[in-house]
């Protein structure tokens, strides 16, 4: 039975090799609709895909068919653009060369951090967010605005628990860092 239009859809993340498998299957079964293909792979992989996901995959069919089955890329689920391709390539080569030759002791990271002057730092408060010169004036202005409302109708939105976009509260740094508010 097809899902009702009120059924919540869940995101089905697929590896590149799974996308390739869908492309190969559609080539071997040209008479099947995208809905039928989605149903087949939903049962096979216990996923919750619909025909729109199949359509998006088939738009990149040539890209997926070109992927080698045993490549590292085949097992990835996303393809983000690399900001510094030279660094990414150097890291890939370094990992490939050192895969069987490098071993690190438990103290390696501690000594590396010490040698480079890096320490684990907590980002405290929002000290760089508010200009202290105008703090008393802004406090009075806020109190004037809030007097117009019933205290039960005032909600402190700064304390809301939206952690999905929350910035880290700690980092590795050489000196103390003041945390600033980020505006979206």
Order of alpha helices (4+ residues) and beta strands (2+ residues): alpha-alpha-alpha-alpha-alpha-alpha-beta-alpha-beta
